[in-house]
Amino acid sequence: MTNKLEIENYIKTHSIKQKLLSSFKNLLFHYMQIKLKKYTLQMIKLYSILTIFILVASCSQKTQQPCDDSFIRGNNYVLASDFENAKKEFEKSIKADSKNANAFYGLGYTYSVEGIYEKAIENYTKAIELDSKFKLAVIGRGSIYYIVGDYENSEKDFIEVTELMPNFSMGYLYLGNIKSQKADFESALKYYDQALIYDKKNSTTYFSKAICQSYLNRPLDAIHLLKKSIEINPKYGMAYFYKATFEHQLNMGDEACKDFKMAEKLGITTQTNISEFCK
């Protein structure tokens, strides 16, 4: 009888643990998608600011696209975060030349920063219609499609980006994120590997790859990748948090406790985890 009760209790306990682990993984998945989107938006802003400098520089190089005074002033307003006046100047530039792809790109970027995504897509699309190889516009539109959850169109744009710019690691990172959003983790891993070929120092790529490995029930591989992510960026609090989480799953208590504490030190709220696991 005792053995039977022990077996029944074990089955119940194991079942509860499995349900809790499953629930945790679901929460982890949704939380990671939010984090990836936030990171993506940050990268869009950083990349787009660099793009503004590139466009201004290209004006002095006399590219095929016109760069009138209104366009230059629009860029200056963008850099000063004066988006209303930036839009007015880009619109003036378009009024002077309706085929000015640069000005449509400037409008697309300005609307994207303001969070007016429908108008951003509309203007990026116009820039692409005027110049089918306008790489920066394709990147901008694909990024916005990703943010609004239109993964099919985002994927199309970033496939085109990787064809136009085969060495552009961010294109593969986006494609990996899209596959991750669709829970196609094996395909995501392939894209992350391609991204790492061209940029071996991107801590976020290692982090994203680690999360995919965890969903494929490869926690040791995930931990190894998170170590690499932390090696590149020692202040990556979320990497410490998930490394600790996977270590806890593997009963690596001391390591998990240490990493939870480090994540807390770096601004990630883990006090509940520390209280529970650091005993």
Secondary structure as UniProt FT lines:
FT   HELIX           2..60
FT   TURN            61..62
FT   HELIX           69..79
FT   TURN            80..81
FT   HELIX           83..96
FT   TURN            98..99
FT   HELIX           101..114
FT   HELIX           117..130
FT   TURN            132..133
FT   HELIX           135..147
FT   TURN            148..149
FT   HELIX           151..164
FT   TURN            166..167
FT   HELIX           169..181
FT   TURN            182..183
FT   HELIX           185..198
FT   TURN            200..201
FT   HELIX           203..215
FT   TURN            216..217
FT   HELIX           219..232
FT   TURN            234..235
FT   HELIX           237..249
FT   TURN            250..251
FT   HELIX           253..265
FT   TURN            266..267
FT   HELIX           271..277
//
